[in-house]
Amino acid sequence: MQSVIEIERLSREEKLQVMEAIWEDLSRDEAELESPDWHKEMLLETSRRLEAGQERIMDWHDAKKELRNRFE
């Protein structure tokens, strides 16, 4: 197993590749993935706000750009 020090030496691209490999491995058997109860509640709340016109649907690219602008 790689240590934190070894991970710190990886390039950003290599770190993203490792994260993707880990996620792919974890999500291989979706039946074993169990979302926490709070996640279901958040999805239901977002659905309610969308139906009430209090949420807007946004393209992922535009959403990332908006978040970057807000927090940078």
Buried (B, 14 or more C-beta within 10 A) or exposed (E): EEEEEEEEEEEEEEEEEEEEEEEEEEEEEEEEEEEEEEEEEEEEEEEEEEEEEEEEEEEEEEEEEEEEEEEE
